[in-house]
Amino acid sequence: MAATSPVTIGRDEEIGQLDSALDAARRRSGRALFLLGEAGIGKSRLVGECAYRAYGLGMPVLRGRAGSTGLVVPFRPLVEALSSHFRAAGIPTDPELVPYHPALSRLVPEWRNGTASGWTETVVELAEALLRLLSLLGRETGCVLLLEDLHDCDTETLAVVEYLVDNLADLPVLLLGTLRPDPVTALDLARSAEQRRTAVVRELGALGDDEARALVAACLEAPPEQLPPVVLRRLVERAEGSPYLIEVLLADLLDTGRLRRTENGWEAADLPDGGLPSRVLRGWARRLDRLDEPVRDLLLTAATLGSQFSVPVLQTVTGMEDRALFTHLRSAVEMGVIAPDGAAPDRYTFRHTLTAEALISTVAPAERAALARRAATAVENSGVPLEEDRRQLLASLELAAGNRAGAAVRFAEAGRRMLGAGSHGSAVVLLERAHSLAADADRSAVAESLAVARAESGDLDGALALVGALPPVPARSQAAARRGDAHIKIAWVAVMAERAADTAGQIGAARELIGPSPSPARCASLAVVDGHLSLLPGEEGRGDRKAVERAALDAARTAEAEGLPVVACQAWQLLALLRREEGFDAADMCLERMLTLATEHGLPLWRVEALVRLGANGFMRTGDAARLRSAREAAAELGSLLLAQTVDALLAMNAVMCARWEEAAEVVERSVEVSARIGNLAAHRYLLLAGATTAVHRGRRREAERWLTAFRRAGGEQSPLVPLRLGFCGAIGALLEEDRDRARAELEAVLAWERAHPSYYYLSGRHGLRPLLRVLAGEAGRAEYEAVAAAPGAALAWNRQFLDLAEAVLLGREGEGAAAERRMAAFDIRSAVFPVARHLGLRLVADAALADGWGEPVSWLRGAEEFFYDAGVQPVAAACRAALRQAGVSVTQHRDGRDRIPSPLRTHGVTPREYEVFVLLAERPGNQQIARRLSISPRTVEKHLASLLSKTGRANRAALCEFAAECLVDHA
């Protein structure tokens, strides 16, 4: 007879905390709560209470549990949680989730497209996608994610949980997890989150004596005073406050008839003494003895498989037909020993983990080993293709049967499969298990695989320590070749992490093991790592650049011939970087080959990498982002948020170059926060810089400073983006404020930085804007121009337009007016896609054309004035008007500028010219600065200030400046 309380006893504070967390989630104030306690203390009962209350509030509930069978199945609790909800509610069809379908397809089978993608999304990408899904599910009423037994969880799930915990604050989600206080990764996660104040850890203690008595009374549906005192005393003493043990011991009393209901209430027979553990075991032994033999054997076999078990596997081991099997399972359910697993229709679970342990402990060790051996043989000889969970089950059964070496071999095989599938954390767990069990002859091979798994999971230091401690192997033997391969794989991880010394050490170790004549395949792999190492700062002297390029080309050809498409793609990618110095055509040829190989061999990650690099080169050369948009679509289809954000950053900068401001803002907004959240710092910095550059190119200095502050906080000043910040952002911004001295200073800073740090960013101004300004200032002549024009960076359309202008100025000075005008015609075509640069360039060269008598400077100035006036960039518009007046040309006054004036100022009679002064006051400049930027006299500035003070009613200039800053923020 089952003895279960219909109500939760002794957990009022915890239930109150759950109610508060549910209410917070409904108000979009997400919480994470962990329940910590020993087995049987009541964690699952509180999870059920939380689910019940959430259902009552109309909140979606997703519930999953980690398996305690020892199987390592990545993301199993999350798959179970989503399935538990979608099985009843259906799969969400919201369009906003479509970009996340590829990443979520590992958790939601219905979103798989039927073909393997060949790409394993990072855990961070999957976690962000899950966060978006939970946010959508909870949009109306909030939602609850319940994850039980995290102490048995795979590392990938724990990584997702950690990401969720750190990012729930403003989302309508409650995450409730349970775990035991065992010294495992899950406990570290919970304690760390508690210290960061992103989660609350609630430790569940034992029930007090009064609470224990109340629990017994609830189970028996009678007040405590009507129960035999001896029963209450014995249960309180022996259960030691464990709700589970109270119910188990009570059930034993009921089953044996030592506690029974009579007409006069509950009566107790003699209760013999005995220690608690053996007492519980004997209780379970007696319960098993009272069962029919087939049911008893079924439960013992099920317990051998773990606290959760699959019906198909149980049927394979027992050989029972469906009817008999389900009849016996029903009997066990009625006894309260097992229950159907609500999250998976073909699985059952023991009522508690301790139940399975107690059952299997009732038989002698030899019988337990025999049961495990019989189960392993049945599963292996079933003829059913072994899926991953069955393969690992076999390893666990081998271990239970006493075959440690056999179990080690199977765990190692499972770990290597996980490693190949990209589940690095789970691979580490399985390979560590194999390493501890392996026979001496197998241990080194397992350790090598474990070292690679640690490196690829992010623990490079652990990998280096492990591989460095391995016993030596004979050089140039099969064992040496195998270990050399491990060193090469670790070297690749090290070079991608820019750890030059560790990379060199691993390459040296590999060469020493493999010998002077490695196989062509290993030679190619070594050359690729060596080549990438030569590009790291401080490693330029490792080899002549041409020699590195020749080795990379040989590696690419060898890898293709040897059937190593990934190594070939790595080699062609390296060649594309090396050949940029020869020009973009040479680099693109390498990337096109990389794209072809990736497409032919079904390597979607490398295909998208090639598309991204080709797209970036294309938009820089021509301003056309069509191929880059194709790369964005491919990254989205692949489910790679990291790659998609990288492309978004490039697309945002392209939109800035082409003055598509709304598109730039939309792209930045789409990815800037998410890129920070998932730690994609390279893309995040680029997006922040794109936001700053958008503001700068629109003449919005205060907005630009906010973006640049965020850029600096994200480490932008220590990144390779410094030249772009100085040139593309800073120098252009200075010119839009008519400050050529500052612009030239920014460009000189670019040159100094790039001399110390070799850079592949060709939009910094070094190859276009700087030569133009030097030519205009008379500091550079034809020789310097031709040297810059011959560099690969000069091929970029953005740079070429400025070089066209520089050559036109030089030709005009040389008296070649017709040739100068032909060069301006080329500029006119090339600059059509870059409106800001086009009109800024016309404004810059107009003075030289007026002075040297060539071209149409008046037309250029008028066009630039109209463009910058409409764009709201008043300093350049005013400078154009001043230059026209100086040329003796009439200037059209803009009388329609009132629509740009905020309504409160317009109603006070502020004029467009006064508003131009008012806008600049937010920066608190002096009269001379205002006069210079608007190309008016200081006296005129004074008049406008006096008028503004009168019309706005401000007491003094400081108050007027403060008012200007407030108005600009509100108007923005």
Salt bridges, closest charged atoms under 4 A:
GLU13 OE1 - ARG202 NH2 2.65
GLU14 OE2 - ARG202 NE 3.48
ASP19 OD2 - ARG53 NH1 3.04
ASP23 OD2 - ARG27 NE 3.04
GLU49 OE2 - ARG53 NE 3.19
GLU80 OE1 - ARG347 NH2 2.44
ASP94 OD2 - ARG139 NH2 3.25
GLU96 OE2 - ARG139 NH1 3.08
GLU121 OE2 - ARG106 NH1 3.58
GLU128 OE2 - ARG132 NE 2.96
GLU128 OE2 - ARG677 NH2 2.53
GLU148 OE2 - ARG63 NE 2.88
GLU148 OE1 - ARG65 NH2 3.39
ASP149 OD2 - ARG65 NH1 3.05
ASP152 OD2 - HIS151 NE2 3.44
ASP166 OD1 - ARG196 NH2 2.66
GLU194 OE1 - ARG191 NH1 3.08
GLU203 OE2 - ARG191 NH2 2.66
ASP210 OD1 - ARG213 NH2 2.57
GLU247 OE1 - ARG351 NH2 2.54
ASP252 OD2 - ARG258 NH2 3.09
ASP252 OD2 - ARG279 NH2 3.03
ASP252 OD2 - ARG286 NH2 2.68
ASP255 OD2 - ARG287 NE 3.15
ASP255 OD2 - ARG290 NH2 3.50
ASP273 OD1 - ARG234 NH1 3.60
ASP273 OD1 - ARG238 NH2 3.56
ASP297 OD1 - ARG296 NH1 3.34
ASP341 OD2 - ARG347 NH2 3.11
GLU380 OE2 - ARG410 NH2 2.72
GLU388 OE1 - ARG417 NE 2.88
GLU398 OE2 - ARG410 NE 3.59
GLU432 OE2 - ARG454 NH2 3.04
ASP440 OD1 - ARG443 NH1 2.87
GLU448 OE1 - ARG482 NE 2.53
GLU448 OE2 - ARG483 NE 2.85
GLU456 OE1 - HIS424 NE2 3.35
ASP461 OD1 - ARG499 NH2 2.58
ASP485 OD1 - ARG522 NE 2.67
ASP502 OD2 - ARG499 NH2 2.78
ASP530 OD2 - ARG511 NH2 2.63
ASP530 OD1 - ARG542 NH2 3.27
GLU539 OE1 - ARG542 NH1 3.65
GLU549 OE1 - LYS546 NZ 3.98
GLU549 OE2 - ARG579 NE 2.95
GLU560 OE1 - ARG593 NH2 2.48
GLU581 OE2 - ARG545 NH1 3.54
GLU582 OE2 - LYS546 NZ 3.43
ASP585 OD1 - ARG621 NH2 2.26
ASP588 OD2 - ARG621 NH1 2.74
GLU592 OE2 - ARG627 NH1 2.95
GLU609 OE1 - ARG613 NE 3.86
ASP648 OD1 - ARG632 NE 2.76
ASP648 OD1 - ARG670 NH2 2.51
GLU663 OE2 - ARG629 NH2 3.46
GLU663 OE1 - ARG660 NE 2.66
GLU703 OE1 - ARG700 NH1 3.71
GLU717 OE1 - ARG725 NH2 2.90
GLU737 OE1 - ARG701 NH2 2.24
GLU737 OE1 - ARG742 NH2 2.68
GLU738 OE2 - ARG843 NE 2.89
ASP739 OD2 - ARG742 NE 3.51
GLU748 OE2 - ARG770 NE 2.88
GLU754 OE1 - ARG766 NH1 3.14
GLU779 OE2 - ARG744 NH2 2.11
GLU779 OE1 - ARG774 NH1 3.42
GLU784 OE2 - ARG774 NE 2.64
GLU786 OE2 - ARG782 NH1 3.92
ASP804 OD1 - ARG800 NE 3.72
ASP804 OD1 - ARG823 NH1 3.23
ASP804 OD2 - ARG830 NE 2.79
GLU807 OE2 - ARG782 NH1 3.81
GLU807 OE1 - ARG823 NE 3.05
GLU814 OE2 - ARG782 NE 3.09
ASP828 OD1 - ARG838 NH2 2.42
ASP847 OD2 - ARG843 NH1 3.55
GLU865 OE2 - ARG881 NH1 2.66
GLU865 OE2 - HIS894 NE2 2.84
ASP870 OD1 - ARG900 NH2 3.50
GLU914 OE1 - LYS951 NZ 2.97
GLU916 OE2 - ARG881 NH2 3.79
GLU916 OE1 - ARG913 NH1 2.40
GLU923 OE1 - ARG701 NH1 3.33
GLU923 OE1 - ARG933 NH1 2.89
GLU942 OE1 - ARG939 NH1 3.07
